[in-house]
Amino acid sequence: MGLILRLLVAAGLAADAVVHWRFAPQMAFVQGGSIHGDLLFRIQAGIAAVVAVIILTYAARWSYALAFLVAGSAVGALLLYYYVDVGALGPLPDMHEPVWYTEKTISLVGEGIAAVAAAVGILTVRRRPEDGDPLFEREHVRNL
């Protein structure tokens, strides 16, 4: 079960990374803010790719939580900017895009799957006993 969750999270984040990387050049022309849209998309792609590798390497609560933050924030941003024209937010440009296309669907599905699988991972991953953990040591002694 753990391997399946990790693969789902990593695949969803990979889809997110690929779509954002491919669309970064088109976001260079987004108006407003001091951070350009293409830079935001490249940052999102890079973070999603790095977190996909992290989740494949470490099956821990912290890695699932990190994956949930990345995927969940991407879902939130995509839906917010689809439905609401919030304009430029501080350094962020006006990313409102009220159109839907295949790549946006791929991104949303990947991010959604990654977020849900990461949430399940947070709730189900077993904590590994650490050296010097008094609770683990008491439980271990009790079971002898």
C-alpha positions in Angstrom: 0.0 0.0 0.0 2.8 2.4 0.9 4.5 1.9 -2.5 1.3 2.6 -4.4 0.7 5.8 -2.4 4.3 7.0 -3.1 3.9 6.2 -6.8 0.6 8.0 -7.0 2.0 11.1 -5.3 5.2 11.1 -7.5 3.2 10.5 -10.7 0.8 13.4 -9.9 3.6 15.7 -9.0 5.5 14.7 -12.2 2.4 15.5 -14.3 2.3 18.9 -12.5 6.0 19.5 -13.2 5.8 18.7 -16.9 2.7 20.8 -17.6 4.1 23.8 -15.7 7.5 23.5 -17.4 6.0 23.3 -20.9 3.7 26.3 -20.3 6.3 28.5 -18.6 7.3 30.3 -21.8 3.7 31.2 -22.5 3.3 32.8 -19.0 6.1 35.3 -19.7 3.5 37.8 -21.0 1.2 37.8 -17.9 0.8 41.3 -16.7 1.3 42.7 -13.2 3.5 41.8 -10.2 7.2 41.9 -9.9 7.6 38.2 -10.4 7.0 37.0 -14.0 4.6 34.3 -14.7 7.2 32.2 -16.5 9.4 32.2 -13.4 6.5 31.2 -11.2 5.7 28.2 -13.5 9.4 27.2 -13.6 9.6 27.4 -9.8 6.4 25.3 -9.5 7.8 22.7 -12.0 11.1 22.5 -10.1 9.5 22.2 -6.7 7.1 19.5 -7.9 9.9 17.5 -9.5 12.1 17.7 -6.4 9.2 16.7 -4.1 8.4 13.8 -6.4 11.9 12.5 -5.9 11.7 13.1 -2.2 8.5 11.1 -1.8 10.0 8.2 -3.7 13.1 8.3 -1.5 11.4 8.9 1.9 8.1 7.6 3.0 7.7 9.7 6.1 5.0 12.0 7.4 7.1 15.0 6.7 7.6 14.0 3.0 3.9 13.3 2.6 3.1 16.6 4.2 5.5 18.4 1.9 3.9 16.7 -1.1 0.4 17.6 0.1 1.4 21.3 0.5 2.9 21.4 -3.0 0.0 19.6 -4.7 -2.7 21.1 -2.7 -1.5 24.7 -3.2 -1.3 24.0 -6.9 -4.9 22.8 -7.0 -6.0 25.8 -5.0 -4.2 28.2 -7.2 -5.5 26.6 -10.4 -9.1 26.7 -9.3 -8.8 30.2 -7.8 -7.3 31.7 -10.9 -9.9 29.9 -13.1 -12.9 31.1 -11.2 -11.8 34.5 -9.7 -10.0 37.4 -11.2 -8.1 38.5 -8.1 -5.7 40.7 -10.1 -2.0 41.0 -9.2 -1.4 39.9 -5.6 1.7 41.7 -4.3 4.6 40.4 -6.3 2.5 37.8 -8.1 1.1 38.7 -11.5 -2.5 38.5 -12.6 -2.8 34.8 -13.4 -6.6 34.8 -14.1 -7.3 32.3 -16.9 -11.0 31.5 -17.3 -10.4 28.9 -20.1 -10.1 25.2 -19.8 -7.9 22.9 -22.0 -6.4 19.5 -21.9 -3.1 20.4 -20.2 -4.9 22.2 -17.5 -7.0 19.1 -16.9 -3.9 16.9 -16.8 -2.3 19.3 -14.3 -5.4 19.4 -12.1 -5.9 15.6 -12.1 -2.3 15.0 -11.3 -2.2 17.6 -8.5 -5.5 16.3 -7.1 -4.3 12.7 -7.1 -1.0 13.7 -5.5 -2.8 15.7 -2.8 -5.3 13.0 -1.9 -2.6 10.3 -1.9 -0.3 12.5 0.2 -3.1 13.1 2.7 -3.7 9.3 2.9 0.0 8.9 3.4 0.1 11.4 6.2 -2.6 9.5 8.0 -1.3 6.0 7.4 2.5 6.1 7.4 4.0 4.3 10.4 6.4 6.2 12.5 9.8 4.6 12.6 11.2 4.2 16.1 14.2 6.5 16.6 17.1 5.9 18.8 16.5 7.1 22.3 12.8 7.4 21.9 11.5 6.6 25.4 8.0 5.5 24.2 9.5 3.0 21.8 11.9 1.7 24.5 9.1 1.3 27.0 7.0 -0.6 24.4 9.9 -2.7 23.4 10.8 -3.7 27.0 7.1 -4.4 27.7 6.9 -6.8 24.8 10.0 -8.8 25.9 
